[in-house]
Amino acid sequence: MTGILLIVQIVLVVMIVIAVLLQKSSSIGLGAYSGSNDSVFGAKGPAGFLTKATFFLGFLFVVNTVALGYFYAQQKNASVVDEIVDKNTIAAPTINVVSDTNATK
Protein backbone atom coordinates (compact mmCIF):
# COMPACT_ATOMS: atom_id res chain seq x y z
CA MET A 1 0.00 0.00 0.00
CA THR A 2 2.81 2.39 0.84
CA GLY A 3 4.40 1.77 -2.56
CA ILE A 4 1.27 2.92 -4.37
CA LEU A 5 0.91 5.97 -2.14
CA LEU A 6 4.55 6.86 -2.69
CA ILE A 7 4.07 6.77 -6.47
CA VAL A 8 0.93 8.92 -6.11
CA GLN A 9 2.97 11.34 -3.96
CA ILE A 10 5.61 11.72 -6.68
CA VAL A 11 2.96 12.27 -9.37
CA LEU A 12 1.24 14.90 -7.19
CA VAL A 13 4.52 16.72 -6.67
CA VAL A 14 5.16 16.90 -10.41
CA MET A 15 1.62 18.12 -11.06
CA ILE A 16 1.87 20.81 -8.35
CA VAL A 17 5.17 22.05 -9.75
CA ILE A 18 3.67 22.29 -13.24
CA ALA A 19 0.54 24.08 -11.95
CA VAL A 20 2.61 26.59 -9.98
CA LEU A 21 4.98 27.29 -12.87
CA LEU A 22 2.08 27.91 -15.26
CA GLN A 23 0.51 30.57 -13.03
CA LYS A 24 1.01 34.19 -13.90
CA SER A 25 3.34 36.01 -11.56
CA SER A 26 4.35 39.65 -11.24
CA SER A 27 7.35 38.99 -13.48
CA ILE A 28 5.19 37.03 -15.95
CA GLY A 29 7.34 33.86 -15.70
CA LEU A 30 5.93 30.90 -17.59
CA GLY A 31 2.41 32.34 -17.45
CA ALA A 32 3.05 34.62 -20.45
CA TYR A 33 0.98 32.35 -22.71
CA SER A 34 -2.33 33.78 -21.44
CA GLY A 35 -2.32 37.16 -23.19
CA SER A 36 -5.10 36.56 -25.71
CA ASN A 37 -8.81 37.26 -25.17
CA ASP A 38 -9.61 34.31 -27.42
CA SER A 39 -8.06 31.80 -25.04
CA VAL A 40 -9.79 28.67 -23.84
CA PHE A 41 -10.29 30.11 -20.35
CA GLY A 42 -11.79 33.43 -21.44
CA ALA A 43 -10.60 37.03 -21.06
CA LYS A 44 -9.29 36.55 -17.52
CA GLY A 45 -7.08 33.70 -18.63
CA PRO A 46 -6.44 30.51 -16.69
CA ALA A 47 -5.69 32.28 -13.40
CA GLY A 48 -8.84 31.11 -11.60
CA PHE A 49 -8.63 27.58 -12.92
CA LEU A 50 -4.94 27.21 -12.10
CA THR A 51 -5.47 28.60 -8.61
CA LYS A 52 -8.25 26.11 -7.90
CA ALA A 53 -6.26 23.26 -9.45
CA THR A 54 -3.21 24.14 -7.34
CA PHE A 55 -5.33 24.27 -4.18
CA PHE A 56 -6.94 20.91 -4.99
CA LEU A 57 -3.60 19.27 -5.78
CA GLY A 58 -2.13 20.72 -2.60
CA PHE A 59 -5.02 19.31 -0.58
CA LEU A 60 -4.51 15.87 -2.15
CA PHE A 61 -0.78 16.14 -1.41
CA VAL A 62 -1.42 16.83 2.29
CA VAL A 63 -3.97 13.98 2.58
CA ASN A 64 -1.58 11.59 0.84
CA THR A 65 1.27 12.68 3.12
CA VAL A 66 -0.81 12.00 6.23
CA ALA A 67 -1.82 8.59 4.86
CA LEU A 68 1.80 7.73 4.10
CA GLY A 69 2.81 8.73 7.62
CA TYR A 70 0.08 6.56 9.10
CA PHE A 71 0.99 3.48 7.06
CA TYR A 72 4.72 3.88 7.72
CA ALA A 73 3.97 4.13 11.46
CA GLN A 74 1.91 0.94 11.28
CA GLN A 75 4.78 -0.87 9.55
CA LYS A 76 7.20 0.32 12.21
CA ASN A 77 5.04 -1.24 14.95
CA ALA A 78 5.31 -4.65 13.30
CA SER A 79 8.26 -6.79 14.30
CA VAL A 80 10.30 -9.10 12.13
CA VAL A 81 10.17 -11.68 14.91
CA ASP A 82 6.38 -11.87 14.52
CA GLU A 83 6.86 -13.18 10.98
CA ILE A 84 9.28 -15.99 11.91
CA VAL A 85 7.66 -19.41 11.73
CA ASP A 86 9.03 -22.04 14.08
CA LYS A 87 9.88 -25.01 11.86
CA ASN A 88 11.74 -27.00 14.50
CA THR A 89 10.78 -30.66 14.17
CA ILE A 90 13.51 -32.03 16.45
CA ALA A 91 12.19 -33.28 19.75
CA ALA A 92 14.00 -32.21 22.88
CA PRO A 93 15.88 -35.00 24.64
CA THR A 94 14.23 -36.42 27.71
CA ILE A 95 15.98 -37.11 30.97
CA ASN A 96 15.27 -40.41 32.64
CA VAL A 97 15.05 -39.99 36.36
CA VAL A 98 16.05 -43.08 38.29
CA SER A 99 14.66 -43.23 41.73
CA ASP A 100 17.18 -44.52 44.17
CA THR A 101 15.27 -46.03 47.06
CA ASN A 102 18.43 -47.35 48.72
CA ALA A 103 19.78 -43.83 49.25
CA THR A 104 16.93 -42.87 51.55
CA LYS A 105 17.46 -45.86 53.91
MILUMVEX-43645 format. One record per residue: residue in three letters; residue number from 1; x, y, z of N, C-alpha, C in turn. Coordinates in steps of 0.02 Angstrom, whole numbers, plus 32768, in hexadecimal, padded with zeros to 4 digits. Each point is the difference from the previous one (the first is absolute). Layout:
BEGIN
   type   seq    n_u    n_v    n_w   ca_u   ca_v   ca_w    c_u    c_v    c_w
    ALA   NUM      X      Y      Z      X      Y      Z      X      Y      Z
...
END
This chain:
BEGIN
   type   seq    n_u    n_v    n_w   ca_u   ca_v   ca_w    c_u    c_v    c_w
    MET     1   8029   7FC4   8000   7FD7   803C   8000   802B   803F   8000
    THR     2   8037   7FFD   8027   802B   803B   8003   8023   800D   7FBD
    GLY     3   800D   7FCC   7FDB   801F   8009   7FBE   7FD3   8026   7FD0
    ILE     4   7FC0   7FF0   8001   7FD1   8023   7FD4   7FF9   8049   8016
    LEU     5   7FFB   800B   8041   7FF9   8045   8019   803F   8028   7FF2
    LEU     6   803A   7FE0   8002   803E   8024   7FF0   8002   8015   7FB7
    ILE     7   7FE9   7FD5   7FD4   7FFC   8011   7FB8   7FCF   8039   7FF6
    VAL     8   7FC6   7FFD   8021   7FCE   8036   7FFB   801E   8041   801A
    GLN     9   8028   7FFD   8036   8020   803B   801C   802F   8021   7FCD
    ILE    10   8027   7FD7   7FDD   802F   801B   7FCE   7FD9   8020   7FC6
    VAL    11   7FCB   7FE0   7FEA   7FD7   801C   7FCA   7FE0   8042   8015
    LEU    12   7FE8   8003   803E   7FE2   803E   8019   8033   8038   8004
    VAL    13   803D   7FF0   8014   8034   8033   8003   800E   801D   7FBB
    VAL    14   8005   7FD5   7FCE   800D   8017   7FBC   7FC6   802B   7FE7
    MET    15   7FC3   7FEC   800E   7FC6   8026   7FEA   7FFC   8044   8023
    ILE    16   8011   8003   8040   7FFF   803F   8024   8036   802F   7FE4
    VAL    17   803A   7FE6   7FF3   8035   8029   7FE4   7FEB   801D   7FBC
    ILE    18   7FE1   7FD7   7FD6   7FEA   8019   7FBF   7FCA   8035   8009
    ALA    19   7FCF   7FF4   802D   7FCA   8030   800B   801A   8042   801A
    VAL    20   8032   7FFE   802C   801C   803E   801C   8028   8025   7FCB
    LEU    21   8026   7FDC   7FD8   8028   8022   7FCC   7FD5   801E   7FC9
    LEU    22   7FC5   7FE5   7FF4   7FD5   801C   7FCC   7FDA   803E   8016
    GLN    23   7FFD   800D   8041   7FDB   8039   8018   8024   8041   7FF0
    LYS    24   7FD9   8033   7FF6   801B   8041   7FEF   801B   8021   803F
    SER    25   803D   8019   7FFD   801D   8021   8039   800C   8049   7FEF
    SER    26   801B   8027   802F   800C   8047   7FF2   8035   800A   7FCB
    SER    27   802D   7FCF   7FF9   8033   8006   7FCC   7FEF   7FD6   7FC3
    ILE    28   7FC3   7FEE   7FF8   7FE2   7FDA   7FC9   8017   7FB7   8000
    GLY    29   803E   7FEF   8008   8017   7FBB   8005   7FE8   7FD6   7FC6
    LEU    30   7FEB   7FC3   800F   7FE7   7FD3   7FCC   7FB6   800B   7FF1
    GLY    31   7FE0   802F   8022   7FB9   800E   7FF4   7FF4   8031   7FC8
    ALA    32   8032   800F   7FD8   7FFA   8032   7FCB   7FD4   7FE8   7FC6
    TYR    33   7FED   7FC1   7FFF   7FD8   7FE6   7FC9   7FB8   8018   8002
    SER    34   7FEA   8020   8036   7FB8   800F   8008   7FF0   8048   7FEE
    GLY    35   801C   801B   7FCB   7FF5   8046   7FF0   7FC5   800C   7FD1
    SER    36   7FE4   7FCE   7FE3   7FCC   8008   7FCD   7FBB   7FFD   8020
    ASN    37   7FD1   8029   7FE5   7FBB   7FFD   8017   7FDB   7FC4   7FE3
    ASP    38   801C   7FE1   7FCC   7FE1   7FC7   7FE0   8018   7FBF   801D
    SER    39   801A   8001   803C   801B   7FC3   801E   7FC8   7FD2   8016
    VAL    40   8012   7FC4   8011   7FD0   7FCE   8015   7FDD   8014   8041
    PHE    41   8024   8023   802B   7FE6   8010   8042   7FDD   8044   8003
    GLY    42   7FFA   8023   7FC9   7FDE   8040   7FFE   8030   803A   8007
    ALA    43   7FE3   803D   800A   8028   803D   8002   802E   8002   803D
    LYS    44   7FEA   7FE3   8037   802A   8002   803D   803A   7FD1   7FFC
    GLY    45   7FFE   7FD2   7FD1   8036   7FCF   7FFB   7FF5   7FC7   8031
    PRO    46   8032   7FD6   8006   7FF9   7FC4   802B   800F   800B   8049
    ALA    47   8002   803E   8016   8015   800F   8045   7FD2   7FDE   8033
    GLY    48   7FBF   8006   7FF7   7FD1   7FE2   8030   8003   7FB4   8000
    PHE    49   8004   7FE4   7FC4   8004   7FB7   7FFA   8040   7FE5   801F
    LEU    50   8038   8020   7FF0   8040   7FE8   801A   8004   8008   804C
    THR    51   7FE2   8035   801A   8000   8009   8049   7FD8   7FC9   8021
    LYS    52   7FC5   7FF0   7FE5   7FD8   7FCA   801D   8021   7FBC   7FF8
    ALA    53   801F   7FF6   7FC6   8023   7FC0   7FF5   803B   7FF8   802F
    THR    54   8025   8037   800C   8038   7FFD   802E   7FE8   7FF2   8047
    PHE    55   7FCA   8021   8014   7FE5   7FF4   8043   7FEA   7FB7   8007
    PHE    56   7FDD   7FE6   7FCE   7FE8   7FBB   8003   803A   7FCE   8002
    LEU    57   8033   800C   7FD6   803A   7FD4   8000   8026   8004   8042
    GLY    58   8004   803C   801C   8020   8008   8041   7FDA   7FDB   8037
    PHE    59   7FBD   8003   7FFD   7FD8   7FDB   8031   800B   7FB5   7FFA
    LEU    60   8001   7FE7   7FC2   800D   7FB8   7FF6   8046   7FED   8018
    PHE    61   8031   802D   7FF6   8044   7FF4   8017   8002   7FF9   804B
    VAL    62   7FDE   802C   8024   8000   7FFD   8049   7FDD   7FC1   8019
    VAL    63   7FC7   7FEE   7FE2   7FDD   7FC3   8014   802B   7FC3   7FF3
    ASN    64   8021   7FFE   7FC7   802B   7FC8   7FEF   803C   7FFC   8030
    THR    65   801B   8039   8013   8038   8001   802F   7FEB   7FE5   8044
    VAL    66   7FC5   8013   8018   7FE7   7FE6   803F   7FF5   7FB4   7FFC
    ALA    67   7FE4   7FE9   7FC9   7FF5   7FB9   7FF7   8042   7FD9   7FFE
    LEU    68   8032   801C   7FDE   8041   7FDF   7FFE   801F   7FFD   8046
    GLY    69   7FFA   8035   8026   801A   8000   8044   7FDE   7FCD   802C
    TYR    70   7FBE   7FF8   7FF7   7FDB   7FCF   8027   8016   7FB9   7FEF
    PHE    71   8005   7FF1   7FBF   8012   7FBC   7FEC   8049   7FEF   8011
    TYR    72   802D   8032   7FFC   8045   7FF3   8014   8005   7FF4   804B
    ALA    73   7FD6   8023   8027   8000   7FF6   8049   7FE5   7FBA   8011
    GLN    74   7FCF   7FE9   7FDB   7FE5   7FBD   800B   8033   7FCB   7FEF
    GLN    75   8028   800B   7FCC   8034   7FD0   7FEE   8037   7FFE   8035
    LYS    76   800D   8039   801E   8035   8004   8032   7FEC   7FDA   8040
    ASN    77   7FBF   7FFD   800E   7FE9   7FDB   803C   8006   7FB5   7FF7
    ALA    78   8002   7FE8   7FC3   8005   7FB8   7FF3   8049   7FEB   800B
    SER    79   8008   7FC4   8019   8043   7FE6   800E   8011   7FC8   7FD0
    VAL    80   803F   7FFB   7FEF   8016   7FCA   7FD5   7FF8   7FBD   8023
    VAL    81   8007   8000   8041   7FFB   7FC2   8027   7FB9   7FE3   7FFB
    ASP    82   7FCE   802B   7FF8   7FBB   7FE9   7FF9   7FF6   7FD6   7FC1
    GLU    83   802A   800A   7FCE   7FF8   7FDE   7FC0   8027   7FBE   7FFD
    ILE    84   802A   7FF3   8032   8028   7FC3   7FFF   7FD4   7FC5   8013
    VAL    85   8002   7FCC   7FD8   7FD9   7FC3   800D   802F   7FCC   801D
    ASP    86   7FEC   7FE3   8037   8029   7FCE   8021   7FF8   7FBE   7FDB
    LYS    87   8035   7FEB   7FDD   7FFE   7FC2   7FD9   802B   7FCA   8020
    ASN    88   8008   8003   8040   802A   7FD0   8024   7FD9   7FBF   8009
    THR    89   8019   7FCB   7FE1   7FDE   7FBF   8006   8028   7FCF   802B
    ILE    90   8037   8017   801C   802A   7FD5   802B   7FE4   8002   8046
    ALA    91   7FF4   7FC4   801B   7FE5   7FFC   8043   8039   800A   8032
    ALA    92   7FF0   8020   8036   8032   800C   8035   800F   7FBE   8023
    PRO    93   803E   7FF5   8013   8011   7FC1   8022   7FE0   7FFD   8045
    THR    94   7FED   7FC5   8013   7FE0   7FF7   8041   8034   7FE4   8031
    ILE    95   7FF7   8011   803E   802D   7FE8   8035   7FDB   7FCB   8028
    ASN    96   801F   7FC6   8003   7FE2   7FCB   8028   8016   8007   8048
    VAL    97   7FD1   8006   802B   800E   8008   8047   7FFB   7FBB   8020
    VAL    98   8036   7FEB   801E   8002   7FBF   8022   7FF7   800D   804B
    SER    99   7FCD   7FE2   801A   7FF6   800A   8048   802A   7FCF   8027
    ASP   100   8026   8019   802A   802E   7FD7   8028   7FE0   7FF8   8046
    THR   101   7FE1   7FC8   800A   7FDF   7FF4   8041   8032   7FEB   8036
    ASN   102   803B   7FE8   7FEC   8032   7FEC   8031   8021   803B   8021
    ALA   103   8001   803A   7FDE   8021   803A   801B   7FD9   801F   803A
    THR   104   7FC0   7FF4   8004   7FD8   801E   8035   8001   7FD4   803F
    LYS   105   801A   7FC2   7FFD   8000   7FD4   803A   803C   8007   8029
END
